[in-house]
Amino acid sequence: MKNKIGKNILDLLNSDSNDETILDRFQDSELREIKMHLENIQKQSEFEEPNWDLLKAKLENKAFKSNRRLNLISLAKYAAIAILLITVSFFTYQILNQDNPQERVLLSQINPGTKTAKLILSDGKSVELSKDRLGQIIDNNSVTISNDSSDLLHYKSKQNKRKELEFNTIIVPRAGEYKLRLSDNTIVYLNSETELRYPVEFIGNERRVFLKGEAFFEVSKNKEKAFIVQTDSMSVRVLGTSFNVNSYPENKYIRTTLVEGSVKVFESSKRNNSILIKPNQQALYYKSKISSKNVDVNQYISWRLGKFYFDDLSLEKLVVQLERWYDIDIEFKLENLKSIQFTGVLDKDRSANDLFKIIERVADVRFRERDNIIYIDK
């Protein structure tokens, strides 16, 4: 319906008909101006509403400046043109947008993520973790589990020897981060959309945890018990060191970035398919192939320090990080915008709106919201 009515208005202006209408009272040049404006309305960015007051002011100003000796009849004529133009334009705009009243909504305030997570205990019980859930969670014969004011979930073993492993799982949602101290004093920083399954207390000759997503590990040294981080297809083995593992499913590679010490990266099903990396190196695993390269580790661990660090990163990959941290959905209106490259550092504690403004200035793009989805356009 909206296309039909909009078309009818322009058809009227394009018509060679001699029918008497209100438009017959205006000169051809004035009709062309009305027609041009209506066409511009149709071509306008779908996210921006025309400024009717500004349009009216410009038309009135133009009318007075065009002839200082305007008589009352001419003035009335220009006033009629302005009224008709604004009325028809507004009508056209409303018709073109009536099907979706949310189509040109400005961006609402989008706040950064918080320290939040969910703990799943071995008996299936679920505990929400946040600043509002502090103190002891579990205190039994073998372990104490507590959540403190520094957003650290920590386990303290009571030295009672367990006969079998008992697992807990911590799940960090979108727009969340959390920190965990395991029973061996290893500290794990968990990024948004990350899940870690781990023993309440380590038993046997190894310390094995299971990761989905991204985490930074500060592993306590124990030469007798290797610490192993296992993903779906790749594992990392260390004795005591600091490193980051990124195993998000949308990424082509599983990346292990080493800060200090040394680690062995190997295929989970084939331990002889392995590689050793040194500090400032990164191991990349993809379809049974493992390689390494030298990197600036800051780019890969900055999330833990409250920063977004970009080094020739495409807008498409940057957007994935923003979606995860701000719990939003972003779509591109134009495919070629995905390849725009970024280099720089941004604070994660800023609102998404602030970051959008920075990106808009740098990349000459626009962020707009419709139906709870952020769109990127020119």
Secondary structure by P-SEA (a helix, b strand, c coil): caaaaaaaaaaaaacccccccccccccaaaaaaaaaaaaaaaaccccccccaaaaaaaaaaaaaaacccccaaaaaaaaaaaaaaaaaaaaaaaaaccccccccccccbbbbbcccbbbbccccbbbbbcccccccccccccbbbbbccccccccccccccccbbbbbbbbbcccccbbbbccccbbbbbcccbbbbbbccccccbbbbbbcccccccccccccbbbbbbcccbbbbbccccbbbbbccccccbbbbbccbbbbbbccccccccccccccbbbbbcccbbbbbbccccccccccccccccccccaaaaaaaaaaaacbbbbbcccccccccccccccccccaaaaaaaaaaaccbbbbbcccbbbbcc
